[in-house]
Amino acid sequence: MFINRSAKNVWKYLKGFNNIVFYCSDPGAYGVLKAVYEAKTEDKDVFWLLEGWAKENALVGDGLKVCFSDILKFDPDGTVVVIGGHIDCKKTIETFEKCKKHGIYSMFIFDHWANFSRQFFDPDSGKVSFPNKILLMDEIARNILLRDIQSINASLVSECRARISIVGHPYIDGEVEKLKNLKKAEILKIKEKWNPEGNYLISFLSEPIQKAFGQDKDKKPALGFNEFTVLDYLSGFLRNKYPDKNIKVLVKPHPRENKGKLKEYLKKCFDLEWELAENATLREVIAVSDEIYGMTSLALILAMKAGKKVASLPPGRNNRARKEQNNPYIESILLKS
C-alpha cells in the first residue's frame, strides 16, 4: 500500500485537534491539502473552507464544507485551521488574525518555493503576522523564508524560526511515488490515448500568466512573457532543435486557465502538431512525455523529481519576474533564450 510520508508528517502536527479545517482557494494549495486529507487514518472531523477556484472545483470526499462563521461555533481549543497558499496574500494574513482573535490554532502550509514573505507581510500596512505553525517543504524553503523575514524585520527572525517545521511536499512527493509505480501496461494505455502515432512527445505545462499579471504601462506582458509569447517562442525553438524529428506538442492547461482562449491561440498561431490535453491528468502527461517545458509551474518540479527531462522557458523575463517568481528549483532548469 502506498504511504505518502510527507502527508503523514503533517498529520503529526494535527494530533490533539478534534476539528480540522482545511482552507484553500488556489489549485496548488488544494493539491497539497487533498494529499494530506487522503492520508487521514484517525477518526477526526475534517471540514473544508473553500474560496475562489477551489469553491467551484475542489472535491472533498467525506469532508464537510463550512464558512468561517461555522468554525466560530467549534470549541476553539480543539480546532485547527490549516491554510494553503492564496494568490490574495492579504486574505491569508486576515485569516491568521481572525484565528488569533478567536483563540483558534492556525497552520500555514506552503505548496511552492516562491513568494515566501508575501504570505506573512502586508507591504501596505507594514504588518507582519504569523500563524502558530509554518509547514515547509525543505531546508531550501526554510532558508529563503528566514532570509526574507530578516530583510523585512530582523527582530522577527527568531519568532519565525520557532514556528517552522519541515514536512516535505505532500502533493509532489505523493505524485512522484505514484508515477514511479505506474505499470508498463498503464503507460502504454496512456500513450495510445495521447500519442497513438508514436511521435516524439513534448509537453508544455501552461499557466494563466496573462490573467494573473496582465500588462505593464507599455501594454507588454508584466513579467516580460506570458503563456502566448512562450508558446510562440517554443514553436520556433523546437523546429530548430528537431528539424528532422516527428514531434507532437501536448499542451496541458492550468486548472485556472481559459481553455477556449488557449485553444484559439494554438489554432491560429502554433504551427507544430499539437493537442490540447484538457481532459488529461498531470500524471498522464508527465508519464508519457519525452520532454517537458513550462514557465514557473510547480508541475515542472514534480516532473523533474520524477526523472523527466524538463526546462523552464520564460523568454523576455524581466526584473519583476526575477524578483517575484524566483524559485531555486525552476532556476536550476532555466533554459537561456
C-alpha positions as CSV (number, residue, x, y, z in Angstrom):
1,M,0.0,0.0,0.0
2,F,1.3,3.5,-0.9
3,I,2.2,5.7,2.0
4,N,2.6,9.4,1.5
5,R,5.3,10.1,4.1
6,S,5.1,13.9,3.7
7,A,1.3,13.9,4.3
8,K,1.9,11.6,7.3
9,N,4.4,14.2,8.6
10,V,1.7,16.9,8.5
11,W,-0.7,14.7,10.5
12,K,1.8,14.5,13.3
13,Y,1.0,18.2,13.9
14,L,-2.7,17.7,13.8
15,K,-2.9,15.3,16.7
16,G,-4.8,16.6,19.6
17,F,-7.3,18.5,17.5
18,N,-10.8,17.3,17.1
19,N,-11.9,19.7,14.4
20,I,-9.5,20.1,11.4
21,V,-10.3,22.8,8.9
22,F,-8.6,22.9,5.5
23,Y,-8.8,26.3,4.0
24,C,-7.8,26.9,0.4
25,S,-8.6,28.8,-2.8
26,D,-5.9,28.0,-5.4
27,P,-5.2,24.7,-7.2
28,G,-1.7,24.4,-5.7
29,A,-3.0,24.7,-2.1
30,Y,-5.8,22.3,-2.8
31,G,-3.4,19.7,-4.2
32,V,-1.3,19.8,-1.0
33,L,-4.3,19.7,1.3
34,K,-6.1,17.0,-0.6
35,A,-2.9,14.8,-0.4
36,V,-2.9,15.4,3.4
37,Y,-6.7,14.6,3.6
38,E,-6.2,11.4,1.7
39,A,-3.6,10.2,4.2
40,K,-6.1,10.6,7.2
41,T,-6.2,7.4,9.3
42,E,-7.7,8.7,12.6
43,D,-11.4,9.2,13.1
44,K,-11.3,13.0,13.0
45,D,-13.8,15.6,11.7
46,V,-12.4,17.3,8.6
47,F,-14.0,20.4,7.3
48,W,-13.2,22.5,4.1
49,L,-13.3,26.2,3.9
50,L,-13.2,26.9,0.2
51,E,-13.0,30.1,-1.9
52,G,-12.2,31.1,-5.4
53,W,-11.2,28.3,-7.8
54,A,-11.5,25.7,-5.0
55,K,-15.1,26.6,-4.2
56,E,-16.1,25.6,-7.7
57,N,-13.8,22.7,-8.3
58,A,-12.5,21.0,-5.2
59,L,-13.6,17.5,-4.4
60,V,-13.7,17.0,-0.6
61,G,-14.8,13.4,-0.2
62,D,-16.5,12.9,3.1
63,G,-15.3,16.3,4.4
64,L,-17.9,18.9,5.1
65,K,-17.9,22.4,3.6
66,V,-18.1,25.3,6.1
67,C,-17.8,29.1,6.3
68,F,-15.7,30.9,8.9
69,S,-18.8,31.7,10.9
70,D,-19.4,27.9,11.3
71,I,-15.8,27.5,12.6
72,L,-16.6,30.0,15.4
73,K,-19.1,27.6,16.8
74,F,-16.5,24.9,17.3
75,D,-14.5,24.5,20.6
76,P,-11.5,26.8,19.8
77,D,-9.2,24.7,22.0
78,G,-9.9,21.6,19.8
79,T,-9.8,23.3,16.4
80,V,-7.0,23.9,13.9
81,V,-7.2,25.8,10.6
82,V,-4.7,24.6,8.1
83,I,-4.3,27.3,5.5
84,G,-2.9,26.8,2.0
85,G,-1.2,29.4,-0.2
86,H,-3.6,32.1,-1.5
87,I,-3.0,34.3,-4.5
88,D,-4.6,37.1,-2.4
89,C,-1.9,37.2,0.3
90,K,-3.8,39.8,2.3
91,K,-6.6,37.3,2.7
92,T,-4.1,34.9,4.2
93,I,-2.9,37.4,6.8
94,E,-6.5,38.3,7.6
95,T,-7.2,34.7,8.3
96,F,-4.2,34.4,10.7
97,E,-5.6,37.5,12.6
98,K,-9.1,36.1,12.7
99,C,-7.9,32.8,14.2
100,K,-5.7,34.6,16.7
101,K,-8.7,36.8,17.7
102,H,-10.9,33.8,18.4
103,G,-8.3,31.6,20.0
104,I,-8.1,29.2,17.1
105,Y,-4.8,27.5,16.3
106,S,-3.6,28.2,12.8
107,M,-1.1,26.5,10.5
108,F,0.1,27.6,7.1
109,I,1.4,25.0,4.6
110,F,3.4,26.1,1.5
111,D,3.0,24.5,-1.9
112,H,5.6,26.5,-3.8
113,W,9.1,27.7,-3.5
114,A,8.3,31.3,-4.1
115,N,6.7,34.4,-2.6
116,F,7.6,33.3,0.9
117,S,7.4,36.5,2.9
118,R,4.3,37.8,1.0
119,Q,2.2,35.3,2.9
120,F,3.1,37.0,6.2
121,F,3.9,40.6,5.3
122,D,1.5,43.3,4.2
123,P,3.6,45.9,2.4
124,D,0.8,48.5,2.6
125,S,0.5,48.4,6.4
126,G,4.0,47.1,7.1
127,K,2.4,44.5,9.4
128,V,3.9,41.0,9.8
129,S,1.6,38.3,11.0
130,F,2.5,34.6,11.6
131,P,0.3,31.6,12.1
132,N,1.0,29.3,15.1
133,K,2.8,26.8,12.8
134,I,4.5,27.2,9.4
135,L,4.9,23.9,7.5
136,L,7.7,24.0,4.8
137,M,8.9,21.6,2.2
138,D,12.7,21.5,2.9
139,E,15.7,23.4,4.1
140,I,15.9,25.4,0.9
141,A,12.4,26.8,1.7
142,R,13.4,27.5,5.4
143,N,16.5,29.4,4.4
144,I,14.6,31.6,1.9
145,L,11.8,32.4,4.3
146,L,14.2,33.3,7.1
147,R,16.2,35.4,4.7
148,D,13.1,37.3,3.6
149,I,11.9,37.9,7.1
150,Q,15.4,39.2,8.0
151,S,15.2,41.8,5.2
152,I,11.7,42.9,6.5
153,N,12.3,42.9,10.2
154,A,15.3,41.2,11.7
155,S,13.8,41.2,15.2
156,L,11.2,38.7,14.0
157,V,13.6,36.0,12.6
158,S,13.8,34.1,15.9
159,E,10.0,34.0,16.3
160,C,9.6,32.9,12.7
161,R,12.2,30.1,13.1
162,A,10.5,28.8,16.2
163,R,7.2,28.3,14.3
164,I,8.8,26.4,11.3
165,S,8.6,22.6,10.8
166,I,9.8,20.8,7.7
167,V,7.3,18.1,6.5
168,G,8.1,17.6,2.8
169,H,5.7,18.4,0.0
170,P,2.6,16.1,0.3
171,Y,1.4,16.7,-3.3
172,I,4.7,16.4,-5.1
173,D,6.1,13.5,-3.1
174,G,2.8,11.6,-3.4
175,E,2.6,12.2,-7.2
176,V,6.2,11.2,-7.8
177,E,5.7,7.9,-6.0
178,K,2.5,7.2,-8.0
179,L,4.4,8.0,-11.3
180,K,7.3,5.7,-10.3
181,N,4.8,2.9,-9.6
182,L,2.9,3.1,-12.8
183,K,3.0,-0.3,-14.6
184,K,4.2,-0.6,-18.2
185,A,0.7,-1.6,-19.3
186,E,-0.8,1.5,-17.8
187,I,1.8,3.7,-19.5
188,L,1.1,2.0,-22.9
189,K,-2.6,2.7,-22.5
190,I,-1.9,6.4,-21.8
191,K,0.4,6.5,-24.9
192,E,-2.3,5.0,-27.1
193,K,-4.7,7.8,-25.9
194,W,-2.4,10.8,-26.3
195,N,0.2,9.7,-28.8
196,P,-1.1,6.8,-30.9
197,E,1.3,7.7,-33.8
198,G,4.3,7.2,-31.6
199,N,5.8,10.7,-32.2
200,Y,8.5,12.3,-30.0
201,L,6.1,13.7,-27.4
202,I,6.9,17.2,-25.9
203,S,4.6,18.6,-23.3
204,F,4.0,22.2,-22.4
205,L,2.6,22.9,-18.9
206,S,0.7,26.1,-19.4
207,E,-0.2,28.7,-16.8
208,P,-2.6,31.7,-16.9
209,I,0.3,34.3,-16.7
210,Q,-1.6,36.9,-18.7
211,K,-4.7,36.7,-16.5
212,A,-2.7,36.7,-13.3
213,F,-0.2,39.5,-14.0
214,G,-1.7,41.4,-17.0
215,Q,0.4,44.1,-18.8
216,D,2.7,46.9,-17.9
217,K,2.1,50.6,-18.8
218,D,3.5,49.9,-22.3
219,K,1.0,47.1,-22.8
220,K,3.7,44.5,-22.7
221,P,3.5,41.3,-20.6
222,A,4.0,42.4,-17.0
223,L,6.6,39.7,-16.4
224,G,8.2,40.1,-19.9
225,F,6.4,36.9,-21.0
226,N,3.1,35.1,-20.8
227,E,1.8,31.8,-22.0
228,F,1.3,33.0,-25.5
229,T,4.7,34.6,-26.0
230,V,6.3,31.5,-24.6
231,L,4.3,29.2,-27.0
232,D,5.3,31.4,-29.9
233,Y,9.0,31.1,-28.9
234,L,8.6,27.4,-28.2
235,S,7.4,26.5,-31.8
236,G,10.5,28.1,-33.3
237,F,12.8,26.7,-30.7
238,L,11.5,23.1,-31.3
239,R,11.7,23.4,-35.1
240,N,15.3,24.4,-34.8
241,K,16.1,21.8,-32.2
242,Y,14.4,18.9,-34.1
243,P,14.3,19.7,-37.8
244,D,14.1,16.0,-38.8
245,K,12.1,14.5,-36.0
246,N,8.4,13.9,-36.0
247,I,7.3,15.7,-32.9
248,K,4.0,16.4,-31.2
249,V,3.3,19.0,-28.6
250,L,0.8,18.2,-25.9
251,V,-0.4,21.4,-24.2
252,K,-1.6,20.9,-20.6
253,P,-3.8,23.8,-19.5
254,H,-3.6,25.0,-15.9
255,P,-6.8,24.4,-13.8
256,R,-7.5,28.2,-13.7
257,E,-6.8,28.8,-17.4
258,N,-9.3,29.8,-20.0
259,K,-9.1,26.8,-22.3
260,G,-11.0,28.4,-25.0
261,K,-8.5,31.3,-25.4
262,L,-5.6,28.8,-25.3
263,K,-7.2,26.6,-28.0
264,E,-7.9,29.6,-30.1
265,Y,-4.3,30.8,-30.0
266,L,-3.0,27.3,-30.8
267,K,-5.2,27.1,-33.9
268,K,-4.2,30.5,-35.2
269,C,-0.6,30.7,-34.3
270,F,1.0,27.4,-33.3
271,D,2.4,25.7,-36.4
272,L,3.6,22.4,-35.0
273,E,1.4,19.3,-34.5
274,W,-0.3,19.9,-31.1
275,E,-3.2,18.6,-29.0
276,L,-4.8,20.4,-26.0
277,A,-4.7,17.8,-23.2
278,E,-7.7,19.4,-21.4
279,N,-9.0,16.1,-20.1
280,A,-5.7,14.5,-19.2
281,T,-4.4,14.3,-15.7
282,L,-1.0,15.8,-15.0
283,R,0.2,12.4,-14.1
284,E,-0.7,11.1,-17.5
285,V,1.0,13.9,-19.3
286,I,4.2,13.5,-17.3
287,A,4.2,9.7,-17.6
288,V,4.3,9.7,-21.4
289,S,6.3,12.8,-22.3
290,D,9.8,12.6,-23.7
291,E,10.5,16.3,-22.8
292,I,8.5,18.8,-20.7
293,Y,8.6,22.6,-20.9
294,G,6.9,25.2,-18.8
295,M,7.4,28.6,-17.2
296,T,7.1,28.8,-13.4
297,S,4.7,25.9,-12.8
298,L,5.1,23.7,-9.7
299,A,4.4,20.8,-12.0
300,L,7.8,21.3,-13.6
301,I,9.4,20.4,-10.2
302,L,7.2,17.4,-10.0
303,A,8.3,16.2,-13.4
304,M,11.9,16.9,-12.6
305,K,11.7,14.9,-9.4
306,A,10.0,12.1,-11.4
307,G,13.2,11.9,-13.5
308,K,11.9,13.6,-16.7
309,K,13.8,15.9,-18.9
310,V,12.4,19.4,-18.1
311,A,13.1,23.0,-18.8
312,S,11.7,26.4,-17.8
313,L,11.3,28.7,-20.7
314,P,10.5,32.4,-20.0
315,P,11.9,34.4,-22.9
316,G,11.9,38.1,-22.2
317,R,11.8,37.6,-18.4
318,N,12.2,41.0,-16.7
319,N,13.4,42.1,-13.3
320,R,9.9,41.9,-11.8
321,A,9.7,38.3,-12.8
322,R,13.2,37.5,-11.5
323,K,12.2,39.0,-8.1
324,E,8.6,37.8,-7.7
325,Q,8.9,34.4,-9.4
326,N,12.4,33.4,-8.3
327,N,12.4,29.7,-7.4
328,P,15.6,27.8,-6.9
329,Y,14.3,24.6,-8.5
330,I,13.0,26.5,-11.5
331,E,16.2,28.5,-11.8
332,S,18.2,25.2,-12.0
333,I,16.2,24.2,-15.1
334,L,16.0,27.6,-16.7
335,L,16.6,27.5,-20.5
336,K,18.5,30.5,-21.6
337,S,16.8,32.2,-24.5
